[in-house]
Amino acid sequence: MNIETIAIHAGQSVDPSTGAVIPAIYPSTTFERAADGSFPGYNYTRLDNPNRAMLERCLSELEGGAGCAAFSSGQAAAMSIFQALRPGDHVIAPDDAYHGITRLLRETMVPWGLEYSAVDMTSPENVRAAIRPNTRMVWVETPSNPLLKVADIAAIAEVAHAAGALCAVDNTWGTPMLQRPLELGADLSVHSTTKYLGGHSDVLGGAAIVREAGALFERIRFIQGNSGAVPAPFDCWLTLRGVRTLPYRMRAHCENAQRVAQMLAEHPGIERVHYPGLPGHPGHAVAARQMRGFGGMLSVEVRGGQAAAMAVAAQLQIFTRATSLGGVESLVEHRASIEGPETKTPPSLLRLSVGLEHPDDLIADLEQALAAAGAA
Ligand SMILES: *Cc1c(COP(=O)(O)O)cnc(C)c1O
């Protein structure tokens, strides 16, 4: 089946007891045992729940995986994957990974016992050079946040596997509509479902999807159920509701972002546009090969430094100044401010999550803001 059909039907069916077309929400925390003491269905909601099972089946099929574990946030999904490793294991991650992931590794997982190296993954050779005898996982994020660096998933998965390590891909920005890490050789595809999968900025969640059933997935499942960073039934229901329109939303996100990127690339107030859909972007060729579209995220460096960038953000009317991404509404964020003093993000950088408003209106808003800020 095609992804548009999977997004609407996988894991879901008409409820045979009521005929309801849309699944019910099961807030029950506990489920009855059969007379012989066995569980005919579910047991306890920390371990499993009908709404979570529906969401997990749907996300697993969307990624072409063998199983999915859903979490209460993207960070909880990532932490559970890192905890599936052992203290003393070494993890390689991108030097501009989502800053929450960098902080999780540096401030929680390193004290827990993981070793961690940050490398520029635009070249698989950098990953090869960082391999140690105890390297057990290469964590890829592509396109990366906020510089939209592109990493070659197939080449990096090969480097990881040659070293006996797993390859995990944070596919939050790509989504299974645009990028299929498991088909490119990765062992795990990871999501903050808070972003494009939910798609409406109203529910937090995370997911880990595995290519193969086996010991890794069993360990992640155990951590999910035993450590308990699980999503509420209503949150699973809301995420699944968002997923149904994912393929069509992603088409429009890509189309709108491409138009916005092209306009900004020609604007005198903008020094640089980071968008893999532009032919001049250093990752364009790899992105064109491994993605079905270039996504809805881009970042720009505003001429005039931080003050000019803040002035442009202040003048925008349709773009809302807020963190996060992947919702139907367009957002703008000055990343250096949220990343704090240790950030390597240029101070002139604004990150745009291009939403589903009409692209002409988004372009007009950016033009008026650049003009009002004196950047035109
Ligand atoms: C937001 C985000 C995360 C973290 O997810 P939360 O749902 O906020 O915990 C991880 N990776 C990427 C790429 C993200 O954009």
The ligand as a Tripos MOL2 file, in Angstrom:
@<TRIPOS>MOLECULE
LIG
   15    15     1     0     0
SMALL
NO_CHARGES

@<TRIPOS>ATOM
      1 C1         11.7980   18.4900   19.0010 C.3       1 LIG1
      2 C2         12.8420   17.5390   18.5940 C.ar      1 LIG1
      3 C3         13.2780   16.5400   19.4760 C.ar      1 LIG1
      4 C4         12.7590   16.4200   20.8990 C.3       1 LIG1
      5 O1         11.4140   16.0440   20.9380 O.3       1 LIG1
      6 P1         10.3850   16.4760   22.1070 P.3       1 LIG1
      7 O2          9.0900   15.8810   21.6310 O.co2     1 LIG1
      8 O3         10.3880   17.9600   22.2100 O.co2     1 LIG1
      9 O4         10.8670   15.8240   23.3670 O.co2     1 LIG1
     10 C5         14.2520   15.6610   19.0130 C.ar      1 LIG1
     11 N1         14.7760   15.7620   17.7760 N.ar      1 LIG1
     12 C6         14.3860   16.7130   16.9150 C.ar      1 LIG1
     13 C7         15.0170   16.7860   15.5620 C.3       1 LIG1
     14 C8         13.4120   17.6360   17.2790 C.ar      1 LIG1
     15 O5         13.0350   18.5920   16.4190 O.3       1 LIG1
@<TRIPOS>BOND
     1     1     2 1
     2     2     3 ar
     3     2    14 ar
     4     3     4 1
     5     3    10 ar
     6     4     5 1
     7     5     6 1
     8     6     7 2
     9     6     8 1
    10     6     9 1
    11    10    11 ar
    12    11    12 ar
    13    12    13 1
    14    12    14 ar
    15    14    15 1
@<TRIPOS>SUBSTRUCTURE
     1 LIG1         1 GROUP 0 **** ****
